[in-house]
Amino acid sequence: MDDEEELWKGLKKALDGGIAQFVQTRTVEGENLKKDLIAKLDGMLELVGQIEERAPKIIAEYREKLEGKVKELLEDTQIDEGRIASEIVIFADKICTDEEVVRLRSHVEHMKATLQSDDSGIGRKLDFIAQEMNREANTILSKANDLEVSNTGIGLKTEIEKVREQIQNIE
C-alpha cells in the first residue's frame, strides 16, 4: 500500500509538471501566433490604403485616355464635355470600391480586437471574419479595372488566406 502511494506521488508530480509545461508552451505559442496574425492584419491595412490611394488616379487616367481617343476620332469636331463627364461618372461608379474598402478595413479591425480579447473559443469567430474579408477582397478584384489594384487585391487575398490557415490552429 505504501509503495502505491509513493508511486502515485511521484507520478502525480511528473504529470503536474508535464501539464504545467504543456500549458506554458501553448500559451507562448498562442502569443506568438497572435503577434504574427496582428502583423499580417496591419499589412492588410496597408494594402487597403494602397487601393484607396489608387482609386482617384484610375479615374483621372481614364478621363485622359478617353479624351485622347475622342479627340483622335473627332479630330477638328467640338468635343462634348458633358458626354465625356457622363462616361467618366459611369466608369467611376462601375469601379468604385469605397464600400468594400470600408467593410474590409472594419473586418480587419474587428479581427484585431477579437484577437486582443480574452474570449475563449474564438477560432470560429475569426474564421467567419476571415470569410467576410475574403468576400470583400473578391469584390474589389472583380471591380478592378487597373493592374495595380488587381495586383494589390491579389496580395490581399494571399494574406487573407495565410490568416485563415493560421486561424485553423486557434481554439
N, C-alpha and C positions, 0 to 999 in steps of 0.2 A: 504494500500500500504506500509506504513512504517513497519507494522508488518511482511509483506512478506520479505522485505529487511533485517530486523533484524533476522528473521528466517533463511534466506539464509546465512547471515554472520556466524551465529552460526553453521549451517550445514556444510558450506564450511570449516570452521576452524576444525571441527571434522573430516571431510573427509580428509583434507590435513594432519592432524596429523596421522590419521589411515594409509593413503597411505605411508607416510614417515616411519612410524614404520614397515609396511609390507616390504618395500624395504630394510630397515636396517636389518630386521630379515632374509630375503632371502640372503642378501649379506653375513652375518655372517654364515648362513647355507652353502652357496656356498664355502666359505673359508675353513670351517671345512671339507666339502666333498673333496675339492681339497687336503688338507693335508692328509686325510685318503687314497685317491687314490694314492698319491705320495708315501706314506709309503708302500702301497701294491706293487706298482711297484718296489720300492727298494728291497722289499722282493723277488720279482720275479727275479731280477737281481742276488741276492744271490743264488737262486735255479739254475739259468742258470750257474752260476760259479761252483756250485757243479757238474753239469753234465759235464762241460768242464774238471774239475779236475779228474773226474772218468774215462773218456774215455780211456786214455792210460793204466790205471790199468786193464781195462777189457781185452784189447788185451794181456797184459803180462800174466794175469791169464789164458787166453785161450791157449796161447803158452805152458805154464807149463802143463796144463791139457792134451793138445794134445800130447805133448812129452811123458808124463807119460803113456797115453793109447798106443801110438805107441811102446814104449819100452816094455810094458807089452805084447802086441800082438806079437812083433817080437822077444822077448827075446834076444837071442845072435846075431841075424842078425844085420848088419850095418843099421843105420838109415840114410835115405836120407834127409840131411839138406835142400836141395833145395826144395824138395817136401813139407816139413813142412813149410818152409818160404813162399812158394806159397799159401798154405792153409791159413796161417795167413793173408796174403795180401788180399785174397778173403774175409775172415771173417771181417777184419778191414774195407774193402770197404763197405761191406753189412751193418755194424752197424754204419758207420761214420755219425755223426750228426753235423759236423762242419758248413755246410751251414745253417742248420736250427737254430743252436745256434746263429750264426752271425745275421741272419734275425730277430730272436726273440729279441735279445738284441737291434737291431736297432728299432724295433717296440715299445719296452718299452721306449726307449729314445725319440722317436717321440711322444709318448703319453704324456710323462712328459713335453716335450717342448710345446705341444698343450695346456696342462692344464695351463702352465705358461703364455700363450699368452693372450692378451686382446680381442681376437676374440669373437664375439657373435655367437650363434648358432653352438657350436662345438660338440653338442651331437651326431649328425650323423657321423661326422668325427671320434670321439672317438670310436663309435660303430664299424665302419669299421676297425679301427686299432685293436680293440679287436678281431674281427673275424680273422684277419690275424695272430694275436698272437696265437689264438686257433688252427689255421691250422698248424702252426709250432710245437706247443706242441703235436698235434696229430701225426705228422710225427715222432717226436722224440720218442714218445711212441711206434709207430709201428716198429721202428728200434731197440728199446731197447731189448737187449739180456742179461739184467742184472737186478736183483731185485732192487738194489739201484737206478739205473737210472729210472726204472719203477716207483718206489715209489716217486722219486723226480718229475718225469713227471706228475704223478697224483696230487701231491701237486701244481704243476704249473698250471694245468688245473683248479683245485679248486680255486686258486687265480684269475685266468683269469675270471672265472665265477662270482666271487664276484665283480670284477671290472665291468664286463658287467652289472650286476644288478644295481650297483650304477650309472653307466653311463645313465641308463634309467631316472634318476632324473635330468639330465643336459639338459638344453635347448640350 
